[in-house]
Amino acid sequence: MAADRQPVPFSHKKHAAAACSVCHPTAAAGARAGLPGAAQCMICHQTVASNKPPIRRLARWQASGEPVPWVRLYQVPDYVVFRHATHLAAQIECASCHGPVEQRETLTRETVPNMKFCMDCHRTRKVSNACNLCHELGQ
């Protein structure tokens, strides 16, 4: 799946020198990795390329308190429980699911986060494929 146009151009190739957690702060402790808010971007962009139109848009989002309308590329169905934190604690690299994002100018969805993909990964790593790992049964 090709990436939909993001509200501001974002090169992971330029920004990925930092750890993924800088822009995706909730990955290590939560279910979702989270997407950066304008305030996070503006930490650097108050001085770096601050006169460029995309950065001025970020500054307006920051000033208004509105979230940046990032277009999500990966999403599992509501009936699936996926926790980034669990996978990071197991030392699964982000690239295992998202590909080598640090080499990408523009992201695309490189894998399809479906049951087959996840079960194949679990099988390869000799991790249980019990239904209740990903589905909260009886809820």
Secondary structure by P-SEA (a helix, b strand, c coil): ccccccccccccccccccccccccccccccccccccccccccccccccccccaaaaaaaaaaaacccccccccccccccbbbbaaaaaaaccccccccccccccccccccccccaaaaaaaaaaacccccccccccccc
